[in-house]
Amino acid sequence: MTSTASYRGRGRPRGFVEDEALDRAIHVFWEHGYEGTSLSDLTAAMGINKPSLYIAFGSKEELFKRALVRYKDTYVAYAAGTLEEPTAYAVIESYLRTAVDALTGSGHPPGCLSIQGGLSCAPSNSGISEFLAAYRAVFEGELAQRLARAEKEGDLVGGTDTAALARFVVTLGQGLAVHAAAGAGREDLQAAVEVGLRAIAAYVPSGTSVTPAAANGA
C-alpha cells in the first residue's frame, strides 16, 4: 500500500489495491469486533482517509460485509472442501480439525471473524448480527444437505436427524472459535474435537470402522 498523500480518480490513493485494503480491514474487525472498531482504526490500518473509505466501500457496514466475504474466500476457504470428503464422519472430522488449525493459526487474531465480529451489538447495529447469523447459517445448511445425502446412502444410521446433527457440529465449531479467541491452544481444542467425534461415531452404522485421524499439530 503506497502513501495516501496523492489521490486520483475517485479519491483512492495511488496504488490502492482493494483486496489488500480488505485484508487489513479484516484484521481490525477480527481483533476489535464491529462495534469496537472505529473509522480511525480502519483508515489507519488500510492506509486511506475517511473520504476515500466512503468512496471505495460506501460505509463502515458495507466495508464489514465486504471484508466478511473476503474472509470467507480466504481464511475459511477450507470449509467448502470438507464437504467433499467421502463419508459423513470424514466430513465432520475434517471440518472440525481444519477449523482448529485455522482458529489457532499464526498471522491473524485467534478465533473467527464471523463470531467475534458481532458477539455483542447494540440494537442500532442489529443488521450486523443478522448478517453474521445468515452467513453462519449458509455452511450449516450445506452441511445438513451433505449429511442428508449420507443418510440416504446408508452412511449414517437410518432416521438420523441430519439437520440437528449439522447444527451440533457447527455449534461445536463455533464454541471452538470462542475458546480459541479466549486463548485456548490447539492441543486443548483438538482434545475437545476428540470428544465430539466420539459422539458423532454413534451415528455411524454398526460394522463400519471409525478411527479418528491424529490431530494436526497436537
Sequence and secondary structure as in RCSB ss.txt:
>XXXX:A:sequence
MTSTASYRGRGRPRGFVEDEALDRAIHVFWEHGYEGTSLSDLTAAMGINKPSLYIAFGSKEELFKRALVRYKDTY
VAYAAGTLEEPTAYAVIESYLRTAVDALTGSGHPPGCLSIQGGLSCAPSNSGISEFLAAYRAVFEGELAQRLARA
EKEGDLVGGTDTAALARFVVTLGQGLAVHAAAGAGREDLQAAVEVGLRAIAAYVPSGTSVTPAAANGA
>XXXX:A:secstr
   SS EETTTEETT  HHHHHHHHHHHHHHHHHHH  HHHHHHHHT  HHHHHHHHSSHHHHHHHHHHHHHHHT
TTHHHHHTTSSSHHHHHHHHHHHHHHHHT SSS SS HHHHTTSS  GGGHHHHHHHHHHHHHHHHHHHHHHHHH
HHTTSS TT  HHHHHHHHHHHHHHHHHHHHTT  HHHHHHHHHHHHHHHHTTS TT        TT 
